[in-house]
């Protein structure tokens, strides 16, 4: 029998961003909304984000593909000050993977950073990188030196500065969000002045920009920690969903050997969230056999076909869960490295149906309330028209630093992926379901992640992020004219 690679099994079971599929609503057909989504816009230039539901007119769009140093600093200053003279809002981003207009300045200047510059300091185990480099570039640069990013998102096509700006977390266990591994950033303020921000210099800006969605300035460079690119072996454990929170916490806090871990749950309709598996990675005894940090196993075409075969099929979801729970442990493919596990793009499984889009949710729940969270999901999600395609669970350590912290205590993170019809009806239903889930999570002392669809109420936002007023005060101190604005500011922070 052919031995599958661990990467192939991760995809077959729905790891990475994962478990994509398409499912039609089982209701009488109604007219679809515009292909661009429920919002109607006009203008000479329209940009969108990963949701495909946030078409936004912008005055201009400029891509910067060189390291911001020397003449490029002056160029960026000129662009920023020119926009300020015209009272145009400015937002800088990389790939626009946020899903609620966070990377889009309405009628303003949209800056796209796409750079490759990176410099490694082996002695300090750190690296400096341009804001617009993506994680694929980081992995490619660190791998020859047998290093790995300490924390990155689970896919490699996101920008480094963007990960800091949403304080994204991954599945390395010993850390909180990405910001916990960033040592300093270079930040261009609204005045055009560049400042170094760290835990020792300009601390207020550093902690505000960490998960600050680009609203305090433009990040041009970062210095981050790196760790050894360890050869790892997986271990599988079947856990009842009601006990998963406690089991994950025990493992993450009590087993110093665990470097990476994730959980998965059965999302088939007839067994909705009734079973779970916990997968952890520990160093292999042999650290000399180092697989390449590239996509392995089945071709991406086959991977995508396996996911999309779940269309209207609980049978295929059962098959996927069998792969996740039973086949994976048998055919795990042997040791792998951190970088090999991390080096996969989200785009490889992207939905191509022009009438649907993939929408993410994420909730952060205290481990001792996870069973109640599962019960809430079992009540709220099936009552909607939305099709849940995947849940990935991760452990996120307490974040006492960022002003807009989603983890004021240790949390279980539940990343959910839904397939949503691109219609007004579907958007209304998603808003209703999201509001209900957030309300239940807040009742459990949890929080929700900010970079997704803006369906939370302002009151829910204030409850989940009690330091929001502090962030607004910080922004008005350093950006009194509100040069940096986006959908997140317009929808929430401007109303705090």
Secondary structure, DSSP 8 states (H G I E B T S, - for coil): -----HHHHHHHHT-TT--------SS-------TT-S----SS-EE--TTS---EE-SEEEEE-S-SSTHHHHHHHHHHHHHHHTT--EEEESS---SSSTT--TTSEEEEE----EEEETTTTEEEEETT-BHHHHHHHHHTTTEEESS--SSSSSBHHHHHHTT---SBTT--SGGGGEEEEEEE-TTS-EEEEESSSSHHHHHHHTT-TT-S-EEEEEEEEEEE--EEEEEEEEE-HHHHHHHHHHHHHH-TTEEEEEEEE---GGGTT--EEEEEEEE-S--S----SS--SS-HHHHHHHHHTTTT-HHHHHHHHHIIIIIHHHS--S-EEHHHHH---GGGG----TTEEEEEEEEEE-GGGHHHHHHHHHHHGGGSS-EEEEEEEEEE----S-TT-S-SS-EEEEEEEEEEESSHHHHHHHHHHHHHHHHHHHHTT-EE-TTS-S-S-HHHHHHH-TTHHHHHHHHHHH-TT--B--HHHHHTGGG-
